[in-house]
Amino acid sequence: MNAETRDRFALLATATGRSMSELLAEAADVLEQRQFFEEFSAGYQRLRENPGAWAEAEAERETEAATLMDRSA
């Protein structure tokens, strides 16, 4: 880690009363979550760009929605 980043974390640690390790762990969690959603969005976009796959997904959703509304089971 370069000195500037270390100093930024040191200031945050002081301001929050948390350790730098806690802050780094939280930052890693946020970055992992961001990566997950970026990959999820990219996959969803690829699905939308494939008309056949998109139609199949929409049909599946409609079937699931009908099942959820069926309260006779």
PyMOL Python script that loads the backbone (N, CA, C, O; Angstrom):
from pymol import cmd

cmd.read_pdbstr("""\
ATOM      1  N   MET A   1       0.856  -1.162   0.000  1.00  0.00           N
ATOM      2  CA  MET A   1       0.000   0.000   0.000  1.00  0.00           C
ATOM      3  C   MET A   1       0.903   1.226   0.000  1.00  0.00           C
ATOM      4  O   MET A   1       1.883   1.293   0.742  1.00  0.00           O
ATOM      5  N   ASN A   2       0.556   2.194  -0.845  1.00  0.00           N
ATOM      6  CA  ASN A   2       1.393   3.393  -0.872  1.00  0.00           C
ATOM      7  C   ASN A   2       1.110   4.292   0.343  1.00  0.00           C
ATOM      8  O   ASN A   2       0.104   4.120   1.031  1.00  0.00           O
ATOM      9  N   ALA A   3       1.990   5.227   0.586  1.00  0.00           N
ATOM     10  CA  ALA A   3       1.912   6.070   1.785  1.00  0.00           C
ATOM     11  C   ALA A   3       0.638   6.919   1.800  1.00  0.00           C
ATOM     12  O   ALA A   3       0.035   7.112   2.855  1.00  0.00           O
ATOM     13  N   GLU A   4       0.235   7.417   0.650  1.00  0.00           N
ATOM     14  CA  GLU A   4      -0.969   8.256   0.598  1.00  0.00           C
ATOM     15  C   GLU A   4      -2.211   7.465   1.023  1.00  0.00           C
ATOM     16  O   GLU A   4      -3.028   7.957   1.802  1.00  0.00           O
ATOM     17  N   THR A   5      -2.346   6.256   0.516  1.00  0.00           N
ATOM     18  CA  THR A   5      -3.492   5.423   0.877  1.00  0.00           C
ATOM     19  C   THR A   5      -3.446   5.052   2.347  1.00  0.00           C
ATOM     20  O   THR A   5      -4.467   5.078   3.034  1.00  0.00           O
ATOM     21  N   ARG A   6      -2.257   4.704   2.829  1.00  0.00           N
ATOM     22  CA  ARG A   6      -2.099   4.382   4.247  1.00  0.00           C
ATOM     23  C   ARG A   6      -2.497   5.558   5.117  1.00  0.00           C
ATOM     24  O   ARG A   6      -3.163   5.384   6.138  1.00  0.00           O
ATOM     25  N   ASP A   7      -2.087   6.768   4.712  1.00  0.00           N
ATOM     26  CA  ASP A   7      -2.439   7.968   5.472  1.00  0.00           C
ATOM     27  C   ASP A   7      -3.944   8.223   5.450  1.00  0.00           C
ATOM     28  O   ASP A   7      -4.519   8.647   6.452  1.00  0.00           O
ATOM     29  N   ARG A   8      -4.570   7.970   4.328  1.00  0.00           N
ATOM     30  CA  ARG A   8      -6.029   8.131   4.244  1.00  0.00           C
ATOM     31  C   ARG A   8      -6.731   7.183   5.206  1.00  0.00           C
ATOM     32  O   ARG A   8      -7.667   7.575   5.902  1.00  0.00           O
ATOM     33  N   PHE A   9      -6.272   5.926   5.242  1.00  0.00           N
ATOM     34  CA  PHE A   9      -6.875   4.960   6.170  1.00  0.00           C
ATOM     35  C   PHE A   9      -6.578   5.333   7.623  1.00  0.00           C
ATOM     36  O   PHE A   9      -7.418   5.129   8.500  1.00  0.00           O
ATOM     37  N   ALA A  10      -5.413   5.867   7.876  1.00  0.00           N
ATOM     38  CA  ALA A  10      -5.074   6.298   9.237  1.00  0.00           C
ATOM     39  C   ALA A  10      -6.005   7.424   9.683  1.00  0.00           C
ATOM     40  O   ALA A  10      -6.472   7.428  10.822  1.00  0.00           O
ATOM     41  N   LEU A  11      -6.274   8.373   8.796  1.00  0.00           N
ATOM     42  CA  LEU A  11      -7.198   9.460   9.133  1.00  0.00           C
ATOM     43  C   LEU A  11      -8.610   8.927   9.373  1.00  0.00           C
ATOM     44  O   LEU A  11      -9.293   9.345  10.308  1.00  0.00           O
ATOM     45  N   LEU A  12      -9.033   8.011   8.526  1.00  0.00           N
ATOM     46  CA  LEU A  12     -10.357   7.413   8.720  1.00  0.00           C
ATOM     47  C   LEU A  12     -10.426   6.636  10.026  1.00  0.00           C
ATOM     48  O   LEU A  12     -11.436   6.685  10.728  1.00  0.00           O
ATOM     49  N   ALA A  13      -9.373   5.930  10.348  1.00  0.00           N
ATOM     50  CA  ALA A  13      -9.337   5.164  11.599  1.00  0.00           C
ATOM     51  C   ALA A  13      -9.460   6.096  12.792  1.00  0.00           C
ATOM     52  O   ALA A  13     -10.198   5.818  13.737  1.00  0.00           O
ATOM     53  N   THR A  14      -8.747   7.182  12.742  1.00  0.00           N
ATOM     54  CA  THR A  14      -8.808   8.157  13.839  1.00  0.00           C
ATOM     55  C   THR A  14     -10.203   8.767  13.935  1.00  0.00           C
ATOM     56  O   THR A  14     -10.762   8.893  15.024  1.00  0.00           O
ATOM     57  N   ALA A  15     -10.753   9.141  12.795  1.00  0.00           N
ATOM     58  CA  ALA A  15     -12.062   9.802  12.776  1.00  0.00           C
ATOM     59  C   ALA A  15     -13.183   8.875  13.228  1.00  0.00           C
ATOM     60  O   ALA A  15     -14.162   9.330  13.821  1.00  0.00           O
ATOM     61  N   THR A  16     -13.050   7.583  12.955  1.00  0.00           N
ATOM     62  CA  THR A  16     -14.134   6.648  13.271  1.00  0.00           C
ATOM     63  C   THR A  16     -13.905   5.843  14.538  1.00  0.00           C
ATOM     64  O   THR A  16     -14.826   5.208  15.052  1.00  0.00           O
ATOM     65  N   GLY A  17     -12.672   5.868  15.042  1.00  0.00           N
ATOM     66  CA  GLY A  17     -12.359   5.065  16.218  1.00  0.00           C
ATOM     67  C   GLY A  17     -12.249   3.583  15.907  1.00  0.00           C
ATOM     68  O   GLY A  17     -12.324   2.745  16.806  1.00  0.00           O
ATOM     69  N   ARG A  18     -12.076   3.270  14.657  1.00  0.00           N
ATOM     70  CA  ARG A  18     -11.942   1.874  14.236  1.00  0.00           C
ATOM     71  C   ARG A  18     -10.508   1.621  13.800  1.00  0.00           C
ATOM     72  O   ARG A  18      -9.772   2.554  13.480  1.00  0.00           O
ATOM     73  N   SER A  19     -10.120   0.356  13.791  1.00  0.00           N
ATOM     74  CA  SER A  19      -8.755   0.040  13.366  1.00  0.00           C
ATOM     75  C   SER A  19      -8.656   0.101  11.845  1.00  0.00           C
ATOM     76  O   SER A  19      -9.658  -0.011  11.137  1.00  0.00           O
ATOM     77  N   MET A  20      -7.439   0.279  11.360  1.00  0.00           N
ATOM     78  CA  MET A  20      -7.222   0.275   9.921  1.00  0.00           C
ATOM     79  C   MET A  20      -7.582  -1.090   9.331  1.00  0.00           C
ATOM     80  O   MET A  20      -8.081  -1.169   8.208  1.00  0.00           O
ATOM     81  N   SER A  21      -7.332  -2.157  10.082  1.00  0.00           N
ATOM     82  CA  SER A  21      -7.695  -3.494   9.601  1.00  0.00           C
ATOM     83  C   SER A  21      -9.200  -3.622   9.412  1.00  0.00           C
ATOM     84  O   SER A  21      -9.654  -4.211   8.430  1.00  0.00           O
ATOM     85  N   GLU A  22      -9.976  -3.079  10.339  1.00  0.00           N
ATOM     86  CA  GLU A  22     -11.436  -3.107  10.201  1.00  0.00           C
ATOM     87  C   GLU A  22     -11.872  -2.332   8.967  1.00  0.00           C
ATOM     88  O   GLU A  22     -12.737  -2.775   8.213  1.00  0.00           O
ATOM     89  N   LEU A  23     -11.264  -1.173   8.772  1.00  0.00           N
ATOM     90  CA  LEU A  23     -11.618  -0.347   7.623  1.00  0.00           C
ATOM     91  C   LEU A  23     -11.233  -1.030   6.316  1.00  0.00           C
ATOM     92  O   LEU A  23     -11.985  -0.970   5.343  1.00  0.00           O
ATOM     93  N   LEU A  24     -10.082  -1.672   6.283  1.00  0.00           N
ATOM     94  CA  LEU A  24      -9.664  -2.397   5.079  1.00  0.00           C
ATOM     95  C   LEU A  24     -10.600  -3.561   4.791  1.00  0.00           C
ATOM     96  O   LEU A  24     -10.936  -3.813   3.634  1.00  0.00           O
ATOM     97  N   ALA A  25     -11.019  -4.263   5.818  1.00  0.00           N
ATOM     98  CA  ALA A  25     -11.955  -5.377   5.633  1.00  0.00           C
ATOM     99  C   ALA A  25     -13.285  -4.861   5.080  1.00  0.00           C
ATOM    100  O   ALA A  25     -13.869  -5.469   4.183  1.00  0.00           O
ATOM    101  N   GLU A  26     -13.754  -3.745   5.617  1.00  0.00           N
ATOM    102  CA  GLU A  26     -15.004  -3.160   5.130  1.00  0.00           C
ATOM    103  C   GLU A  26     -14.851  -2.707   3.679  1.00  0.00           C
ATOM    104  O   GLU A  26     -15.748  -2.917   2.862  1.00  0.00           O
ATOM    105  N   ALA A  27     -13.724  -2.091   3.362  1.00  0.00           N
ATOM    106  CA  ALA A  27     -13.475  -1.649   1.988  1.00  0.00           C
ATOM    107  C   ALA A  27     -13.458  -2.848   1.041  1.00  0.00           C
ATOM    108  O   ALA A  27     -14.003  -2.774  -0.060  1.00  0.00           O
ATOM    109  N   ALA A  28     -12.839  -3.943   1.458  1.00  0.00           N
ATOM    110  CA  ALA A  28     -12.814  -5.152   0.632  1.00  0.00           C
ATOM    111  C   ALA A  28     -14.230  -5.685   0.430  1.00  0.00           C
ATOM    112  O   ALA A  28     -14.575  -6.111  -0.672  1.00  0.00           O
ATOM    113  N   ASP A  29     -15.053  -5.669   1.473  1.00  0.00           N
ATOM    114  CA  ASP A  29     -16.448  -6.117   1.360  1.00  0.00           C
ATOM    115  C   ASP A  29     -17.205  -5.273   0.342  1.00  0.00           C
ATOM    116  O   ASP A  29     -17.940  -5.803  -0.490  1.00  0.00           O
ATOM    117  N   VAL A  30     -17.022  -3.962   0.413  1.00  0.00           N
ATOM    118  CA  VAL A  30     -17.710  -3.057  -0.511  1.00  0.00           C
ATOM    119  C   VAL A  30     -17.258  -3.313  -1.946  1.00  0.00           C
ATOM    120  O   VAL A  30     -18.079  -3.337  -2.862  1.00  0.00           O
ATOM    121  N   LEU A  31     -15.959  -3.505  -2.139  1.00  0.00           N
ATOM    122  CA  LEU A  31     -15.449  -3.767  -3.482  1.00  0.00           C
ATOM    123  C   LEU A  31     -15.948  -5.103  -4.019  1.00  0.00           C
ATOM    124  O   LEU A  31     -16.278  -5.211  -5.200  1.00  0.00           O
ATOM    125  N   GLU A  32     -16.007  -6.119  -3.166  1.00  0.00           N
ATOM    126  CA  GLU A  32     -16.536  -7.418  -3.598  1.00  0.00           C
ATOM    127  C   GLU A  32     -18.009  -7.300  -3.984  1.00  0.00           C
ATOM    128  O   GLU A  32     -18.444  -7.881  -4.978  1.00  0.00           O
ATOM    129  N   GLN A  33     -18.757  -6.558  -3.208  1.00  0.00           N
ATOM    130  CA  GLN A  33     -20.177  -6.365  -3.504  1.00  0.00           C
ATOM    131  C   GLN A  33     -20.341  -5.612  -4.828  1.00  0.00           C
ATOM    132  O   GLN A  33     -21.188  -5.971  -5.645  1.00  0.00           O
ATOM    133  N   ARG A  34     -19.540  -4.580  -5.037  1.00  0.00           N
ATOM    134  CA  ARG A  34     -19.595  -3.815  -6.285  1.00  0.00           C
ATOM    135  C   ARG A  34     -19.286  -4.730  -7.473  1.00  0.00           C
ATOM    136  O   ARG A  34     -19.976  -4.690  -8.492  1.00  0.00           O
ATOM    137  N   GLN A  35     -18.246  -5.552  -7.333  1.00  0.00           N
ATOM    138  CA  GLN A  35     -17.875  -6.466  -8.407  1.00  0.00           C
ATOM    139  C   GLN A  35     -19.008  -7.448  -8.703  1.00  0.00           C
ATOM    140  O   GLN A  35     -19.317  -7.710  -9.865  1.00  0.00           O
ATOM    141  N   PHE A  36     -19.626  -7.989  -7.654  1.00  0.00           N
ATOM    142  CA  PHE A  36     -20.738  -8.918  -7.838  1.00  0.00           C
ATOM    143  C   PHE A  36     -21.845  -8.279  -8.667  1.00  0.00           C
ATOM    144  O   PHE A  36     -22.321  -8.873  -9.635  1.00  0.00           O
ATOM    145  N   PHE A  37     -22.255  -7.073  -8.290  1.00  0.00           N
ATOM    146  CA  PHE A  37     -23.360  -6.431  -8.983  1.00  0.00           C
ATOM    147  C   PHE A  37     -22.983  -5.982 -10.390  1.00  0.00           C
ATOM    148  O   PHE A  37     -23.835  -5.983 -11.279  1.00  0.00           O
ATOM    149  N   GLU A  38     -21.737  -5.601 -10.611  1.00  0.00           N
ATOM    150  CA  GLU A  38     -21.294  -5.270 -11.970  1.00  0.00           C
ATOM    151  C   GLU A  38     -21.349  -6.503 -12.857  1.00  0.00           C
ATOM    152  O   GLU A  38     -21.787  -6.421 -14.004  1.00  0.00           O
ATOM    153  N   GLU A  39     -20.908  -7.650 -12.339  1.00  0.00           N
ATOM    154  CA  GLU A  39     -20.962  -8.893 -13.101  1.00  0.00           C
ATOM    155  C   GLU A  39     -22.405  -9.338 -13.317  1.00  0.00           C
ATOM    156  O   GLU A  39     -22.753  -9.817 -14.397  1.00  0.00           O
ATOM    157  N   PHE A  40     -23.248  -9.182 -12.294  1.00  0.00           N
ATOM    158  CA  PHE A  40     -24.659  -9.526 -12.417  1.00  0.00           C
ATOM    159  C   PHE A  40     -25.315  -8.672 -13.498  1.00  0.00           C
ATOM    160  O   PHE A  40     -26.047  -9.188 -14.343  1.00  0.00           O
ATOM    161  N   SER A  41     -25.054  -7.367 -13.473  1.00  0.00           N
ATOM    162  CA  SER A  41     -25.647  -6.452 -14.457  1.00  0.00           C
ATOM    163  C   SER A  41     -25.174  -6.779 -15.864  1.00  0.00           C
ATOM    164  O   SER A  41     -25.959  -6.738 -16.811  1.00  0.00           O
ATOM    165  N   ALA A  42     -23.895  -7.102 -16.004  1.00  0.00           N
ATOM    166  CA  ALA A  42     -23.352  -7.447 -17.320  1.00  0.00           C
ATOM    167  C   ALA A  42     -24.014  -8.727 -17.841  1.00  0.00           C
ATOM    168  O   ALA A  42     -24.348  -8.810 -19.023  1.00  0.00           O
ATOM    169  N   GLY A  43     -24.202  -9.708 -16.985  1.00  0.00           N
ATOM    170  CA  GLY A  43     -24.868 -10.943 -17.385  1.00  0.00           C
ATOM    171  C   GLY A  43     -26.319 -10.697 -17.782  1.00  0.00           C
ATOM    172  O   GLY A  43     -26.811 -11.269 -18.754  1.00  0.00           O
ATOM    173  N   TYR A  44     -26.989  -9.851 -17.031  1.00  0.00           N
ATOM    174  CA  TYR A  44     -28.375  -9.506 -17.339  1.00  0.00           C
ATOM    175  C   TYR A  44     -28.444  -8.784 -18.680  1.00  0.00           C
ATOM    176  O   TYR A  44     -29.352  -9.031 -19.474  1.00  0.00           O
ATOM    177  N   GLN A  45     -27.489  -7.891 -18.934  1.00  0.00           N
ATOM    178  CA  GLN A  45     -27.457  -7.173 -20.205  1.00  0.00           C
ATOM    179  C   GLN A  45     -27.231  -8.143 -21.366  1.00  0.00           C
ATOM    180  O   GLN A  45     -27.867  -8.011 -22.412  1.00  0.00           O
ATOM    181  N   ARG A  46     -26.327  -9.120 -21.190  1.00  0.00           N
ATOM    182  CA  ARG A  46     -26.104 -10.120 -22.236  1.00  0.00           C
ATOM    183  C   ARG A  46     -27.382 -10.925 -22.492  1.00  0.00           C
ATOM    184  O   ARG A  46     -27.694 -11.248 -23.639  1.00  0.00           O
ATOM    185  N   LEU A  47     -28.113 -11.245 -21.434  1.00  0.00           N
ATOM    186  CA  LEU A  47     -29.371 -11.960 -21.579  1.00  0.00           C
ATOM    187  C   LEU A  47     -30.359 -11.138 -22.394  1.00  0.00           C
ATOM    188  O   LEU A  47     -31.010 -11.665 -23.296  1.00  0.00           O
ATOM    189  N   ARG A  48     -30.473  -9.863 -22.085  1.00  0.00           N
ATOM    190  CA  ARG A  48     -31.402  -8.982 -22.809  1.00  0.00           C
ATOM    191  C   ARG A  48     -31.025  -8.840 -24.278  1.00  0.00           C
ATOM    192  O   ARG A  48     -31.898  -8.646 -25.124  1.00  0.00           O
ATOM    193  N   GLU A  49     -29.757  -8.931 -24.584  1.00  0.00           N
ATOM    194  CA  GLU A  49     -29.285  -8.780 -25.966  1.00  0.00           C
ATOM    195  C   GLU A  49     -29.509 -10.046 -26.797  1.00  0.00           C
ATOM    196  O   GLU A  49     -29.320 -10.026 -28.013  1.00  0.00           O
ATOM    197  N   ASN A  50     -29.909 -11.144 -26.154  1.00  0.00           N
ATOM    198  CA  ASN A  50     -30.184 -12.398 -26.853  1.00  0.00           C
ATOM    199  C   ASN A  50     -31.698 -12.597 -26.844  1.00  0.00           C
ATOM    200  O   ASN A  50     -32.256 -13.037 -25.840  1.00  0.00           O
ATOM    201  N   PRO A  51     -32.375 -12.272 -27.966  1.00  0.00           N
ATOM    202  CA  PRO A  51     -33.838 -12.318 -27.971  1.00  0.00           C
ATOM    203  C   PRO A  51     -34.424 -13.678 -27.576  1.00  0.00           C
ATOM    204  O   PRO A  51     -35.420 -13.730 -26.855  1.00  0.00           O
ATOM    205  N   GLY A  52     -33.825 -14.767 -28.033  1.00  0.00           N
ATOM    206  CA  GLY A  52     -34.345 -16.091 -27.687  1.00  0.00           C
ATOM    207  C   GLY A  52     -34.229 -16.380 -26.206  1.00  0.00           C
ATOM    208  O   GLY A  52     -35.180 -16.849 -25.580  1.00  0.00           O
ATOM    209  N   ALA A  53     -33.066 -16.100 -25.648  1.00  0.00           N
ATOM    210  CA  ALA A  53     -32.846 -16.337 -24.218  1.00  0.00           C
ATOM    211  C   ALA A  53     -33.722 -15.407 -23.380  1.00  0.00           C
ATOM    212  O   ALA A  53     -34.247 -15.813 -22.343  1.00  0.00           O
ATOM    213  N   TRP A  54     -33.881 -14.162 -23.829  1.00  0.00           N
ATOM    214  CA  TRP A  54     -34.716 -13.212 -23.087  1.00  0.00           C
ATOM    215  C   TRP A  54     -36.170 -13.678 -23.077  1.00  0.00           C
ATOM    216  O   TRP A  54     -36.837 -13.617 -22.044  1.00  0.00           O
ATOM    217  N   ALA A  55     -36.662 -14.145 -24.226  1.00  0.00           N
ATOM    218  CA  ALA A  55     -38.047 -14.632 -24.304  1.00  0.00           C
ATOM    219  C   ALA A  55     -38.232 -15.839 -23.388  1.00  0.00           C
ATOM    220  O   ALA A  55     -39.263 -15.969 -22.728  1.00  0.00           O
ATOM    221  N   GLU A  56     -37.247 -16.707 -23.347  1.00  0.00           N
ATOM    222  CA  GLU A  56     -37.319 -17.875 -22.466  1.00  0.00           C
ATOM    223  C   GLU A  56     -37.360 -17.452 -20.994  1.00  0.00           C
ATOM    224  O   GLU A  56     -38.131 -18.003 -20.208  1.00  0.00           O
ATOM    225  N   ALA A  57     -36.539 -16.487 -20.631  1.00  0.00           N
ATOM    226  CA  ALA A  57     -36.522 -15.998 -19.249  1.00  0.00           C
ATOM    227  C   ALA A  57     -37.853 -15.341 -18.888  1.00  0.00           C
ATOM    228  O   ALA A  57     -38.366 -15.529 -17.784  1.00  0.00           O
ATOM    229  N   GLU A  58     -38.410 -14.567 -19.824  1.00  0.00           N
ATOM    230  CA  GLU A  58     -39.703 -13.916 -19.574  1.00  0.00           C
ATOM    231  C   GLU A  58     -40.814 -14.953 -19.410  1.00  0.00           C
ATOM    232  O   GLU A  58     -41.678 -14.809 -18.545  1.00  0.00           O
ATOM    233  N   ALA A  59     -40.789 -15.989 -20.234  1.00  0.00           N
ATOM    234  CA  ALA A  59     -41.804 -17.047 -20.124  1.00  0.00           C
ATOM    235  C   ALA A  59     -41.687 -17.753 -18.777  1.00  0.00           C
ATOM    236  O   ALA A  59     -42.693 -18.071 -18.142  1.00  0.00           O
ATOM    237  N   GLU A  60     -40.465 -17.992 -18.355  1.00  0.00           N
ATOM    238  CA  GLU A  60     -40.250 -18.640 -17.053  1.00  0.00           C
ATOM    239  C   GLU A  60     -40.771 -17.765 -15.923  1.00  0.00           C
ATOM    240  O   GLU A  60     -41.388 -18.267 -14.983  1.00  0.00           O
ATOM    241  N   ARG A  61     -40.527 -16.460 -16.008  1.00  0.00           N
ATOM    242  CA  ARG A  61     -41.023 -15.529 -14.988  1.00  0.00           C
ATOM    243  C   ARG A  61     -42.542 -15.532 -14.935  1.00  0.00           C
ATOM    244  O   ARG A  61     -43.130 -15.519 -13.854  1.00  0.00           O
ATOM    245  N   GLU A  62     -43.181 -15.549 -16.107  1.00  0.00           N
ATOM    246  CA  GLU A  62     -44.642 -15.557 -16.145  1.00  0.00           C
ATOM    247  C   GLU A  62     -45.195 -16.825 -15.498  1.00  0.00           C
ATOM    248  O   GLU A  62     -46.187 -16.776 -14.770  1.00  0.00           O
ATOM    249  N   THR A  63     -44.551 -17.955 -15.766  1.00  0.00           N
ATOM    250  CA  THR A  63     -44.968 -19.222 -15.161  1.00  0.00           C
ATOM    251  C   THR A  63     -44.813 -19.159 -13.641  1.00  0.00           C
ATOM    252  O   THR A  63     -45.702 -19.584 -12.902  1.00  0.00           O
ATOM    253  N   GLU A  64     -43.683 -18.628 -13.182  1.00  0.00           N
ATOM    254  CA  GLU A  64     -43.453 -18.513 -11.739  1.00  0.00           C
ATOM    255  C   GLU A  64     -44.455 -17.564 -11.097  1.00  0.00           C
ATOM    256  O   GLU A  64     -44.947 -17.826 -10.000  1.00  0.00           O
ATOM    257  N   ALA A  65     -44.758 -16.467 -11.775  1.00  0.00           N
ATOM    258  CA  ALA A  65     -45.703 -15.498 -11.224  1.00  0.00           C
ATOM    259  C   ALA A  65     -47.086 -16.131 -11.071  1.00  0.00           C
ATOM    260  O   ALA A  65     -47.776 -15.915 -10.075  1.00  0.00           O
ATOM    261  N   ALA A  66     -47.476 -16.918 -12.078  1.00  0.00           N
ATOM    262  CA  ALA A  66     -48.782 -17.587 -11.999  1.00  0.00           C
ATOM    263  C   ALA A  66     -48.814 -18.582 -10.852  1.00  0.00           C
ATOM    264  O   ALA A  66     -49.829 -18.719 -10.170  1.00  0.00           O
ATOM    265  N   THR A  67     -47.710 -19.274 -10.641  1.00  0.00           N
ATOM    266  CA  THR A  67     -47.615 -20.234  -9.544  1.00  0.00           C
ATOM    267  C   THR A  67     -47.721 -19.536  -8.197  1.00  0.00           C
ATOM    268  O   THR A  67     -48.375 -20.031  -7.280  1.00  0.00           O
ATOM    269  N   LEU A  68     -47.081 -18.401  -8.088  1.00  0.00           N
ATOM    270  CA  LEU A  68     -47.128 -17.652  -6.831  1.00  0.00           C
ATOM    271  C   LEU A  68     -48.529 -17.136  -6.524  1.00  0.00           C
ATOM    272  O   LEU A  68     -48.904 -17.007  -5.359  1.00  0.00           O
ATOM    273  N   MET A  69     -49.299 -16.842  -7.565  1.00  0.00           N
ATOM    274  CA  MET A  69     -50.642 -16.302  -7.365  1.00  0.00           C
ATOM    275  C   MET A  69     -51.649 -17.415  -7.105  1.00  0.00           C
ATOM    276  O   MET A  69     -52.757 -17.145  -6.643  1.00  0.00           O
ATOM    277  N   ASP A  70     -51.284 -18.655  -7.393  1.00  0.00           N
ATOM    278  CA  ASP A  70     -52.175 -19.796  -7.176  1.00  0.00           C
ATOM    279  C   ASP A  70     -52.179 -20.156  -5.700  1.00  0.00           C
ATOM    280  O   ASP A  70     -51.213 -20.736  -5.203  1.00  0.00           O
ATOM    281  N   ARG A  71     -53.235 -19.824  -5.001  1.00  0.00           N
ATOM    282  CA  ARG A  71     -53.291 -20.100  -3.567  1.00  0.00           C
ATOM    283  C   ARG A  71     -54.054 -21.379  -3.252  1.00  0.00           C
ATOM    284  O   ARG A  71     -54.299 -21.679  -2.084  1.00  0.00           O
ATOM    285  N   SER A  72     -54.428 -22.131  -4.271  1.00  0.00           N
ATOM    286  CA  SER A  72     -55.201 -23.359  -4.025  1.00  0.00           C
ATOM    287  C   SER A  72     -54.339 -24.512  -3.567  1.00  0.00           C
ATOM    288  O   SER A  72     -54.856 -25.508  -3.060  1.00  0.00           O
ATOM    289  N   ALA A  73     -53.037 -24.399  -3.736  1.00  0.00           N
ATOM    290  CA  ALA A  73     -52.140 -25.500  -3.378  1.00  0.00           C
ATOM    291  C   ALA A  73     -51.887 -25.573  -1.897  1.00  0.00           C
ATOM    292  O   ALA A  73     -51.151 -26.447  -1.438  1.00  0.00           O
TER     293      ALA A  73
END
""", "prot")
cmd.dss("prot")
cmd.show_as("cartoon", "prot")
cmd.util.cbc("prot")
cmd.orient("prot")
